[in-house]
Structures are given as C-alpha cells and as structure tokens.
Amino acid sequence: MIKTIYWENGIVKMLDQSRLPLETIYVDCDDYIKVAEGIQKLWIRGAPAIGIAAAMGLALGASDLSAETYEEFIKKLAPVRDSILATRPTAVNIQWAMEHMFDMLEKHRNESIEALKKRLKDESQKILEEDIEINRAIGEAGASFIRDGDTILTHCNAGSLATGGYYGTATAAIRVAHEQGKKIKVIADETRPVLQGARLTAWELMEDGIDVTLISDVAAGSLMLNGEVDLVIVGTDRTVRNGDVANKIGTYPVAVLAAENGIPFYVAAPLSSIDLSIKNGAMIPIEERDSEEVTNVFGRCRIAPEGVKVRNPAFDVTPARYVAAFFTEKGAFRPSDLKKLKDPAQDLEAIRIDTVSSGATTANDATAARSKS
C-alpha cells in the first residue's frame, strides 16, 4: 500500500501526487505553511486526504507556539486554522477536521499546553487510521450494488490516493468487489484539466491488477449509449442536506448522461463529507483555480492562445435527483433520507438500505431494475 501522508520524526511526509505516475516523491513538511501549500497545489487532494492533511498541519502549527494559558494558545492557533481553511474552500473535510480538532482541545482545556500539542498530533494520526477503516466499510456497502461482470465508470480520482490509503472511497466498492472474486471492469475518465483519472486512478487500479480502460472525458456518453457501462461510482467533496453533491468538475454531465441512458449513478460519501449545515447545492462555495491549468499541460506545454479568457471551476454540483444511492461507512441510503438526519453518525443505521427498490428519478428506477435482474 502506497502511503499518501504520514508522520515521521515529527514532520509530515506528503506524497506529491502532481508528479505521479512518472515519479514517486514525498515532500517533507516541517511547518503548517508547507502543508497548506501542499493542499493548495494539489500535492495532496481528495476530500478525506486533505482533511487528514489539515489535521496534521494544525498539529504542526501548534508545535511552534508558545503560550501560558489555554486562551492564549487558542488565540495563537486560530490563524493557523484559518490559513489551512483558505486552501480549498469546496471540500468540507478541511472544515470538519478543524472543528473536530478544536472541539477536542476544548474538552481537554485544563491540560498543559504541551499535553494539548501532543493530543493534536495523536488525534491527527487517529483520523488517518480511522479513515482507512471507514473506506473499507464504504467498500462493503457499495460492493453489494456491483454484479459479477459489471463495467463501472468513474470520474476523477476517489481512490487510495484521495484518502488515508488503500481502499479509497469510490474505488473502495470496486476493490472489495474485486476481492470478492467478481469479474469487473473499470472505465476511468481522464478528468481534465489536471488529469487525475489518467494519472492517478488508472495507475492505482493497474497496480492492483484491476482491469481498467482510460477514456477521454468526452467519450463517456458514447460508451453509455453503446451499452458499455453498467453503473457509475464517483466520490464527493461535499454533500449537502438535500442530497446535492459537489465533486470534481465534469461529474454533473456524467450524471446527466447516466440518467439519460438508464444507468445508476452512485456516490461514495464518507460521513465527514456530508454537510448538513447547507440546504442545497447552490450554496456550496465552488473553488476557481489558476487559468494555466486549462491553457497549459502541467505548466509546460501551452495549448491555448495567449490572452484568451479562461474559467476554471474545480468542482460542479450534481443535483440529488441524479443520485441512485450514497455509499457510506454506515451502509447505503437514498438522497431523500439526508433531510431526515440530525447527526449522520447516529441516524444512518435506521435508514440503511441494501438496494434502492423504488424512487421517482431515472437514476433510482435504473437501480431498481438492476436489483430485480
């Protein structure tokens, strides 16, 4: 298992995914500024992975602080938190990690400052270890929706490189189904403009011996029309109360094409990526990235005229009506069930499903048909 991020001798070792698949290089992050740079520059990416990085970055930032009281410590730590939060505004896992770490500090506010610093580091390691367990559970939930012989299309990279390691989120169901002996095939969209599907997903699955075929983003609809895709599984950077999903740009058209062709569209969503504080997808902040990601290939080869205007949204929002089911560490459930929740970690057990047996959307109807076949 290749490690995405880990502690070593008091520093954070971060795999520079911008160099994959040509080079495997780890960056030594000895302060929170370097961790924030890594998140912003996509050395590390994927909602769960950047949540882990954010927690580790906060622990690094705390290690350099001097304070006499808890109040002084928190006041000095706040700018560290804010710098990390500003790196990727769409992915809710960063916000989740910061809130989780500060809540933990509040519970232990009577301890010494040095003890609190150690708790921050230990808690970031715990988040990493729990992430791996969560991904396996997501895989178990999703694998039951995959039939022997299925071909699965995925967009972007929601594999082990997007998480703490090994299973990933969207690829967790694929890996578990493969372990179960199901003969499956995967089609990976290249995922312009940064090519996470081509560089990362294809590489990961080949390393695991899983049958994977790379296509250009614009080829997905044609393959669906020709009956070459049985289901779609993607990840999510933020899923909100009504079930709308923010994921890598290009996810929405894949969902629309899947619905048009009667193909179920599933989302792997760890509970840390579910944001019940936001009512619908229109309220999700969408990150706009540097124009050179579009006009150049890896900052070297220019493919567009100088001076052309560019839009480079990093994410789009897929309305809940296109989602057949969510795969979480608590099982699978329908988008309509999200609005019933108060605390996903506690409430999902009661509404867990094994298959989507009915629904008003094309996506849900497609899943119902599969469950009966």
C-alpha positions as CSV (number, residue, x, y, z in Angstrom):
1,M,0.0,0.0,0.0
2,I,1.5,3.3,-1.0
3,K,1.1,5.9,1.7
4,T,-0.5,9.2,0.9
5,I,0.6,11.1,4.1
6,Y,2.2,10.1,7.4
7,W,4.2,11.3,10.3
8,E,7.9,10.6,10.5
9,N,10.3,12.1,13.2
10,G,8.0,15.0,13.9
11,I,7.4,16.1,10.3
12,V,4.6,15.3,7.9
13,K,5.6,13.3,4.8
14,M,3.3,14.1,1.9
15,L,3.2,12.2,-1.4
16,D,3.5,14.7,-4.2
17,Q,0.7,13.5,-6.4
18,S,1.3,16.2,-9.0
19,R,4.4,14.1,-10.1
20,L,2.5,10.8,-10.5
21,P,2.6,8.5,-12.3
22,L,6.1,9.4,-13.6
23,E,7.7,9.9,-10.2
24,T,7.0,8.9,-6.6
25,I,8.3,11.7,-4.4
26,Y,7.5,12.6,-0.8
27,V,7.7,16.2,0.4
28,D,8.9,16.9,3.9
29,C,6.5,19.3,5.6
30,D,8.1,20.7,8.7
31,D,5.6,23.5,9.3
32,Y,1.9,24.2,8.6
33,I,2.7,26.6,5.8
34,K,4.2,23.7,3.8
35,V,1.2,21.5,4.5
36,A,-1.1,24.3,3.3
37,E,0.9,24.8,0.2
38,G,0.7,21.1,-0.5
39,I,-3.1,21.2,-0.2
40,Q,-3.4,24.2,-2.4
41,K,-1.0,23.0,-5.1
42,L,-2.6,19.5,-5.2
43,W,0.4,17.6,-3.9
44,I,-2.4,16.0,-1.8
45,R,-6.0,16.0,-3.0
46,G,-9.3,14.2,-2.4
47,A,-11.6,15.2,0.4
48,P,-10.6,12.6,3.0
49,A,-6.9,13.0,2.4
50,I,-6.9,16.8,2.7
51,G,-8.9,16.5,5.9
52,I,-6.1,14.4,7.3
53,A,-3.5,16.8,6.0
54,A,-5.4,19.7,7.5
55,A,-5.4,18.0,10.9
56,M,-1.7,17.2,10.7
57,G,-1.0,20.8,9.6
58,L,-2.8,22.2,12.6
59,A,-0.7,19.9,14.9
60,L,2.5,21.1,13.2
61,G,1.4,24.8,13.6
62,A,0.6,24.2,17.3
63,S,4.1,22.7,17.9
64,D,5.8,26.0,17.3
65,L,3.5,28.1,19.5
66,S,4.4,29.3,23.0
67,A,1.5,30.2,25.3
68,E,0.9,30.4,29.1
69,T,-2.8,29.8,29.1
70,Y,-5.3,27.8,27.1
71,E,-7.0,31.0,25.9
72,E,-3.7,32.4,24.6
73,F,-2.9,29.1,22.9
74,I,-6.3,29.0,21.1
75,K,-5.9,32.7,20.1
76,K,-2.5,31.9,18.5
77,L,-3.7,28.7,16.9
78,A,-6.7,30.4,15.2
79,P,-4.6,32.0,12.3
80,V,-3.1,28.6,11.6
81,R,-6.6,27.1,11.3
82,D,-7.7,30.0,9.1
83,S,-4.8,29.6,6.7
84,I,-5.5,25.9,6.3
85,L,-9.2,26.5,5.8
86,A,-8.5,29.0,3.0
87,T,-6.6,26.5,0.8
88,R,-9.6,24.6,-0.7
89,P,-13.0,26.1,0.0
90,T,-15.2,23.5,-1.5
91,A,-14.0,20.4,0.3
92,V,-15.9,20.2,3.6
93,N,-13.4,17.8,5.1
94,I,-11.0,20.6,5.9
95,Q,-13.7,22.4,7.9
96,W,-14.7,19.1,9.6
97,A,-11.1,18.4,10.6
98,M,-10.6,21.9,12.1
99,E,-13.8,21.8,14.0
100,H,-13.0,18.3,15.2
101,M,-9.6,19.3,16.4
102,F,-10.8,22.4,18.2
103,D,-13.6,20.5,19.8
104,M,-11.1,18.0,21.1
105,L,-8.9,20.9,22.6
106,E,-11.9,22.4,24.3
107,K,-12.7,19.0,26.0
108,H,-9.1,19.0,27.4
109,R,-8.7,22.7,28.1
110,N,-7.4,22.1,31.7
111,E,-4.4,20.1,30.5
112,S,-1.0,21.7,30.0
113,I,-0.1,23.4,26.7
114,E,2.4,20.6,25.9
115,A,-0.2,18.0,26.6
116,L,-2.6,19.7,24.2
117,K,0.1,19.8,21.5
118,K,0.6,16.1,21.8
119,R,-3.1,15.5,21.7
120,L,-3.3,17.3,18.4
121,K,-0.6,15.2,16.8
122,D,-2.1,12.0,18.2
123,E,-5.6,12.9,17.1
124,S,-4.4,13.6,13.5
125,Q,-2.9,10.1,13.5
126,K,-6.1,8.7,14.7
127,I,-8.0,10.4,11.9
128,L,-5.7,8.8,9.4
129,E,-6.1,5.3,10.9
130,E,-9.9,5.7,11.2
131,D,-10.1,6.8,7.5
132,I,-8.7,3.5,6.3
133,E,-11.3,1.6,8.3
134,I,-14.1,3.9,7.0
135,N,-13.0,3.3,3.4
136,R,-13.2,-0.5,3.9
137,A,-16.8,-0.1,5.3
138,I,-17.8,2.1,2.3
139,G,-16.5,-0.6,0.0
140,E,-18.5,-3.2,1.7
141,A,-21.7,-1.1,1.4
142,G,-21.0,-0.4,-2.3
143,A,-19.8,-3.8,-3.4
144,S,-23.3,-5.3,-2.9
145,F,-24.5,-3.0,-5.8
146,I,-21.9,-4.4,-8.2
147,R,-22.8,-7.5,-10.1
148,D,-20.3,-10.1,-11.5
149,G,-19.4,-9.0,-15.0
150,D,-20.2,-5.3,-14.5
151,T,-18.3,-2.4,-16.1
152,I,-18.0,0.6,-13.8
153,L,-17.3,4.1,-14.9
154,T,-15.6,6.5,-12.5
155,H,-14.7,10.2,-12.8
156,C,-11.6,11.9,-11.3
157,N,-9.7,10.1,-8.5
158,A,-11.5,8.9,-5.4
159,G,-9.1,6.1,-4.8
160,S,-6.5,5.4,-2.1
161,L,-4.5,8.5,-3.2
162,A,-7.5,10.6,-2.3
163,T,-7.8,9.2,1.2
164,G,-5.5,7.9,4.0
165,G,-4.7,4.9,1.9
166,Y,-5.6,1.6,0.4
167,Y,-9.3,1.4,-0.4
168,G,-10.3,5.0,-1.3
169,T,-14.0,5.9,-1.5
170,A,-15.4,5.4,-5.0
171,T,-12.8,2.8,-5.7
172,A,-13.5,1.1,-2.3
173,A,-16.5,-0.7,-3.7
174,I,-14.5,-1.7,-6.8
175,R,-11.7,-3.1,-4.7
176,V,-14.0,-5.0,-2.4
177,A,-15.9,-6.4,-5.4
178,H,-12.6,-7.5,-6.9
179,E,-11.6,-9.2,-3.6
180,Q,-14.9,-11.0,-3.7
181,G,-13.9,-12.6,-7.0
182,K,-16.4,-10.6,-9.2
183,K,-15.1,-10.2,-12.7
184,I,-15.4,-6.5,-13.2
185,K,-14.0,-3.8,-15.5
186,V,-13.4,-0.1,-14.8
187,I,-13.5,2.8,-17.3
188,A,-11.7,5.8,-16.0
189,D,-12.4,9.3,-17.3
190,E,-9.2,11.3,-17.9
191,T,-10.6,14.2,-15.9
192,R,-9.4,17.4,-17.4
193,P,-7.8,19.7,-16.7
194,V,-5.5,18.2,-14.1
195,L,-6.0,14.6,-15.4
196,Q,-6.5,12.9,-12.1
197,G,-8.2,10.0,-13.7
198,A,-5.5,9.4,-16.2
199,R,-2.6,10.0,-13.9
200,L,-3.9,8.5,-10.6
201,T,-7.0,6.3,-11.0
202,A,-5.6,4.3,-13.9
203,W,-2.3,3.9,-12.2
204,E,-3.8,2.8,-8.9
205,L,-6.1,0.2,-10.5
206,M,-3.3,-1.2,-12.7
207,E,-1.1,-1.6,-9.6
208,D,-4.0,-3.6,-8.0
209,G,-4.4,-5.8,-11.1
210,I,-7.9,-4.5,-11.8
211,D,-9.0,-4.3,-15.4
212,V,-9.1,-0.6,-16.3
213,T,-9.5,1.3,-19.5
214,L,-8.8,5.1,-19.8
215,I,-11.0,7.3,-22.0
216,S,-11.2,11.0,-22.7
217,D,-13.9,12.8,-20.8
218,V,-16.0,13.4,-23.9
219,A,-16.2,9.7,-24.7
220,A,-18.3,8.7,-21.7
221,G,-21.7,9.4,-23.3
222,S,-20.9,7.4,-26.4
223,L,-19.9,4.4,-24.3
224,M,-23.0,4.6,-22.3
225,L,-25.2,4.8,-25.4
226,N,-23.4,1.7,-26.8
227,G,-24.3,-0.3,-23.6
228,E,-20.7,-0.5,-22.4
229,V,-21.3,1.0,-18.9
230,D,-23.4,-0.7,-16.2
231,L,-23.0,1.8,-13.4
232,V,-21.2,4.9,-12.3
233,I,-19.5,5.4,-9.0
234,V,-17.9,8.8,-8.0
235,G,-16.7,10.4,-4.8
236,T,-17.7,13.7,-3.3
237,D,-16.0,16.7,-1.8
238,R,-19.2,18.0,-0.1
239,T,-22.7,16.6,0.0
240,V,-25.4,18.8,1.5
241,R,-28.7,18.3,3.3
242,N,-30.9,17.9,0.2
243,G,-28.5,15.3,-1.3
244,D,-26.8,17.6,-3.9
245,V,-23.2,16.6,-4.5
246,A,-20.2,18.7,-5.2
247,N,-17.5,16.7,-6.9
248,K,-14.7,17.2,-9.5
249,I,-15.7,19.3,-12.5
250,G,-17.3,17.1,-15.1
251,T,-19.2,14.9,-12.6
252,Y,-22.6,16.6,-13.4
253,P,-22.6,15.8,-17.1
254,V,-21.6,12.2,-16.3
255,A,-24.7,12.0,-14.0
256,V,-27.0,13.5,-16.7
257,L,-25.7,11.1,-19.3
258,A,-26.1,8.2,-16.9
259,A,-29.8,9.2,-16.3
260,E,-30.4,9.6,-20.0
261,N,-29.1,6.1,-20.6
262,G,-30.8,4.4,-17.6
263,I,-27.6,3.8,-15.8
264,P,-27.5,4.1,-12.0
265,F,-25.2,6.8,-10.6
266,Y,-23.8,6.2,-7.1
267,V,-21.8,8.4,-4.8
268,A,-19.3,7.2,-2.2
269,A,-19.7,9.7,0.7
270,P,-17.8,9.3,4.0
271,L,-19.8,10.9,6.8
272,S,-17.1,13.6,7.1
273,S,-18.0,14.9,3.6
274,I,-21.7,15.3,4.5
275,D,-22.5,18.9,5.4
276,L,-26.0,19.2,7.0
277,S,-25.5,22.9,7.6
278,I,-26.0,23.7,3.9
279,K,-29.5,23.4,2.5
280,N,-28.8,22.8,-1.2
281,G,-26.0,22.7,-3.8
282,A,-26.5,26.3,-4.9
283,M,-25.0,27.3,-1.6
284,I,-21.8,25.3,-1.9
285,P,-18.7,27.5,-2.5
286,I,-17.0,26.5,-5.7
287,E,-13.3,26.9,-6.0
288,E,-11.9,28.6,-9.1
289,R,-8.3,27.6,-9.9
290,D,-5.5,29.1,-11.9
291,S,-6.1,29.6,-15.6
292,E,-2.9,27.9,-16.5
293,E,-4.3,24.5,-15.6
294,V,-6.6,24.9,-18.6
295,T,-4.3,26.7,-21.0
296,N,-1.2,24.6,-20.3
297,V,-0.5,21.0,-19.7
298,F,1.3,20.6,-16.4
299,G,2.5,24.2,-16.7
300,R,4.8,23.4,-19.6
301,C,3.1,22.9,-22.9
302,R,0.7,25.7,-23.9
303,I,-2.4,24.5,-25.8
304,A,-4.4,27.8,-26.0
305,P,-3.7,31.3,-27.4
306,E,-2.1,33.9,-25.2
307,G,-4.6,36.2,-23.6
308,V,-7.6,34.0,-24.0
309,K,-10.2,34.4,-21.2
310,V,-10.5,31.3,-19.0
311,R,-12.9,29.8,-16.5
312,N,-11.5,27.0,-14.3
313,P,-14.1,25.9,-11.7
314,A,-12.6,22.9,-9.9
315,F,-16.0,21.4,-9.0
316,D,-19.6,21.2,-10.2
317,V,-22.8,20.3,-8.3
318,T,-24.9,17.2,-9.2
319,P,-28.5,17.6,-8.1
320,A,-29.7,14.8,-5.8
321,R,-32.3,13.6,-8.4
322,Y,-29.5,12.0,-10.4
323,V,-28.1,10.1,-7.4
324,A,-29.4,6.5,-7.0
325,A,-27.7,5.9,-3.7
326,F,-24.9,7.0,-1.4
327,F,-22.4,4.5,-0.1
328,T,-21.2,5.4,3.4
329,E,-19.4,3.7,6.3
330,K,-22.9,3.2,7.8
331,G,-24.2,1.5,4.7
332,A,-26.1,2.7,1.6
333,F,-29.0,5.1,1.6
334,R,-31.2,7.3,-0.6
335,P,-30.6,11.0,-1.2
336,S,-34.1,11.8,0.2
337,D,-33.1,10.3,3.5
338,L,-30.4,13.0,4.1
339,K,-33.0,15.6,5.1
340,K,-34.2,13.3,7.9
341,L,-30.9,13.3,9.6
342,K,-29.7,15.3,12.6
343,D,-26.4,13.5,13.1
344,P,-25.3,11.2,10.3
345,A,-23.1,9.2,12.5
346,Q,-26.0,8.3,14.8
347,D,-29.0,8.3,12.4
348,L,-28.0,6.4,9.3
349,E,-28.4,2.9,10.9
350,A,-32.1,3.3,10.9
351,I,-32.4,4.1,7.2
352,R,-29.8,1.8,5.7
353,I,-30.7,0.0,2.5
354,D,-29.2,-2.9,0.6
355,T,-30.6,-1.9,-2.8
356,V,-32.7,1.0,-4.0
357,S,-36.0,-0.6,-4.7
358,S,-38.0,2.4,-5.7
359,G,-37.7,6.1,-6.5
360,A,-39.0,8.9,-8.6
361,T,-35.9,9.6,-10.6
362,T,-34.4,7.9,-13.7
363,A,-31.4,7.0,-11.7
364,N,-33.3,5.3,-8.9
365,D,-35.5,3.5,-11.5
366,A,-32.4,2.2,-13.2
367,T,-31.1,0.8,-9.9
368,A,-34.5,-0.8,-9.1
369,A,-34.3,-2.6,-12.5
370,R,-30.8,-3.9,-11.7
371,S,-31.9,-5.2,-8.3
372,K,-34.6,-7.3,-10.0
373,S,-32.4,-8.7,-12.8
